[in-house]
Amino acid sequence: MDKYVRVVKSAREKDLEDKINNVLEENSDSELIDIKLTGSYNGNTGYYLAVIIFRNN
């Protein structure tokens, strides 16, 4: 069983949530292993990133 990742980025939390939900729907035939989230702020804007790890069934 191979593992693979999908990386999702956004400047807004709500957009990141929507993108994560889309990736989960698009990969519903695979097993979700983990989701890693991080965020940063550069003084002007926030930046959010999710790494979604799947396993092929």
N, CA, C and O of each residue as an XYZ file, in Angstrom:
228
protein
N       0.846     -1.184      0.000
C       0.000      0.000      0.000
C       0.883      1.236      0.000
O       1.690      1.442      0.906
N       0.719      2.043     -1.016
C       1.512      3.260     -1.149
C       0.860      4.418     -0.404
O      -0.363      4.541     -0.349
N       1.705      5.251      0.160
C       1.234      6.479      0.794
C       1.468      7.636     -0.166
O       2.388      7.597     -0.983
N       0.634      8.665     -0.066
C       0.827      9.878     -0.847
C       0.292     11.063     -0.064
O      -0.494     10.900      0.869
N       0.723     12.254     -0.451
C       0.306     13.467      0.238
C      -0.336     14.449     -0.726
O      -0.088     14.422     -1.932
N      -1.154     15.302     -0.173
C      -1.712     16.451     -0.882
C      -1.409     17.667     -0.014
O      -1.630     17.643      1.196
N      -0.908     18.715     -0.629
C      -0.582     19.952      0.072
C      -1.602     21.008     -0.328
O      -1.878     21.209     -1.511
N      -2.153     21.673      0.672
C      -3.169     22.700      0.457
C      -2.699     23.978      1.139
O      -2.285     23.946      2.297
N      -2.761     25.112      0.422
C      -2.335     26.398      0.994
C      -3.431     27.441      0.802
O      -4.233     27.367     -0.129
N      -3.441     28.398      1.695
C      -4.415     29.477      1.597
C      -3.995     30.651      2.474
O      -3.257     30.488      3.446
N      -4.472     31.817      2.116
C      -4.225     33.009      2.919
C      -5.368     33.248      3.913
O      -5.275     34.124      4.773
N      -6.448     32.465      3.789
C      -7.589     32.616      4.695
C      -7.974     31.272      5.288
O      -7.964     30.261      4.587
N      -8.310     31.248      6.557
C      -8.663     30.002      7.247
C      -9.864     29.315      6.597
O      -9.844     28.104      6.379
N     -10.892     30.075      6.293
C     -12.101     29.488      5.707
C     -11.789     28.864      4.349
O     -12.301     27.789      4.040
N     -10.968     29.510      3.541
C     -10.588     28.948      2.246
C      -9.813     27.644      2.430
O     -10.004     26.694      1.671
N      -8.949     27.599      3.425
C      -8.193     26.376      3.706
C      -9.150     25.248      4.088
O      -9.001     24.115      3.630
N     -10.111     25.560      4.912
C     -11.105     24.559      5.312
C     -11.836     24.004      4.093
O     -11.994     22.790      3.962
N     -12.280     24.882      3.206
C     -12.980     24.453      1.994
C     -12.082     23.588      1.109
O     -12.530     22.577      0.569
N     -10.828     23.981      0.962
C      -9.889     23.228      0.132
C      -9.602     21.853      0.729
O      -9.505     20.866     -0.001
N      -9.467     21.785      2.048
C      -9.247     20.498      2.710
C     -10.448     19.588      2.473
O     -10.281     18.412      2.149
N     -11.645     20.118      2.632
C     -12.853     19.321      2.407
C     -12.913     18.804      0.977
O     -13.316     17.663      0.749
N     -12.516     19.630      0.006
C     -12.499     19.199     -1.393
C     -11.506     18.064     -1.609
O     -11.817     17.086     -2.288
N     -10.318     18.191     -1.037
C      -9.304     17.134     -1.173
C      -9.806     15.840     -0.546
O      -9.611     14.763     -1.109
N     -10.448     15.934      0.612
C     -10.979     14.739      1.262
C     -12.048     14.072      0.394
O     -12.084     12.846      0.295
N     -12.905     14.855     -0.224
C     -13.928     14.305     -1.123
C     -13.293     13.650     -2.344
O     -13.687     12.554     -2.742
N     -12.305     14.327     -2.939
C     -11.657     13.824     -4.150
C     -10.874     12.542     -3.896
O     -10.633     11.775     -4.828
N     -10.474     12.296     -2.655
C      -9.669     11.131     -2.312
C     -10.420     10.190     -1.373
O      -9.805      9.494     -0.565
N     -11.721     10.170     -1.479
C     -12.542      9.385     -0.553
C     -12.319      7.881     -0.689
O     -12.672      7.124      0.216
N     -11.743      7.441     -1.799
C     -11.472      6.016     -1.974
C     -10.168      5.590     -1.293
O      -9.842      4.403     -1.268
N      -9.427      6.551     -0.744
C      -8.174      6.257     -0.040
C      -8.364      6.423      1.462
O      -9.287      7.100      1.916
N      -7.480      5.797      2.218
C      -7.526      5.893      3.673
C      -6.787      7.144      4.137
O      -5.629      7.356      3.777
N      -7.453      7.964      4.929
C      -6.823      9.144      5.514
C      -5.938      8.698      6.670
O      -6.396      8.009      7.582
N      -4.665      9.093      6.629
C      -3.734      8.746      7.703
C      -3.603      9.894      8.688
O      -3.695      9.687      9.898
N      -3.385     11.115      8.176
C      -3.149     12.253      9.072
C      -3.295     13.558      8.303
O      -3.179     13.592      7.078
N      -3.548     14.619      9.037
C      -3.533     15.986      8.498
C      -2.652     16.824      9.408
O      -2.893     16.900     10.613
N      -1.647     17.445      8.846
C      -0.757     18.338      9.588
C      -1.083     19.770      9.167
O      -1.162     20.071      7.976
N      -1.270     20.639     10.140
C      -1.613     22.039      9.878
C      -0.554     22.964     10.440
O       0.040     22.693     11.484
N      -0.326     24.059      9.735
C       0.559     25.095     10.241
C       0.077     26.443      9.729
O      -0.644     26.528      8.735
N       0.483     27.478     10.419
C       0.131     28.830     10.010
C       1.249     29.783     10.374
O       2.033     29.537     11.291
N       1.302     30.862      9.645
C       2.297     31.892      9.945
C       1.696     33.255      9.645
O       0.673     33.365      8.968
N       2.332     34.266     10.149
C       1.896     35.648      9.960
C       3.134     36.478      9.687
O       4.083     36.468     10.471
N       3.121     37.203      8.564
C       4.303     37.977      8.187
C       4.207     39.453      8.576
O       5.013     40.265      8.122
N       3.240     39.802      9.401
C       3.057     41.183      9.800
C       1.935     41.863      9.042
O       1.393     42.871      9.494
N       1.586     41.309      7.887
C       0.494     41.853      7.077
C      -0.640     40.856      6.871
O      -1.813     41.203      7.002
N      -0.286     39.633      6.552
C      -1.295     38.622      6.264
C      -0.930     37.287      6.895
O       0.234     36.996      7.172
N      -1.960     36.496      7.109
C      -1.755     35.146      7.592
C      -1.578     34.200      6.419
O      -2.014     34.491      5.304
N      -0.947     33.085      6.670
C      -0.705     32.093      5.634
C      -0.885     30.725      6.283
O      -0.304     30.457      7.334
N      -1.686     29.862      5.666
C      -2.034     28.577      6.254
C      -1.690     27.454      5.287
O      -1.796     27.602      4.070
N      -1.278     26.334      5.855
C      -0.847     25.196      5.043
C      -1.309     23.904      5.710
O      -1.229     23.751      6.929
N      -1.794     22.978      4.883
C      -2.171     21.651      5.371
C      -1.481     20.606      4.508
O      -1.456     20.713      3.282
N      -0.931     19.608      5.153
C      -0.374     18.447      4.475
C      -1.271     17.275      4.849
O      -1.390     16.915      6.020
N      -1.894     16.689      3.846
C      -2.864     15.610      4.068
C      -2.226     14.317      3.564
O      -1.834     14.223      2.400
N      -2.124     13.332      4.440
C      -1.456     12.080      4.113
C      -2.506     10.969      3.961
O      -3.346     10.748      4.833
N      -2.419     10.283      2.815
C      -3.341      9.200      2.485
C      -2.580      7.908      2.231
O      -1.370      7.908      2.007
N      -3.325      6.806      2.274
C      -2.824      5.501      1.859
C      -3.789      4.940      0.827
O      -5.002      4.942      1.034
N      -3.244      4.459     -0.284
C      -4.078      3.789     -1.289
C      -4.632      2.508     -0.719
O      -3.926      1.770     -0.031
N      -5.890      2.239     -1.000
C      -6.504      0.987     -0.546
C      -6.297     -0.098     -1.570
O      -6.742     -1.228     -1.371
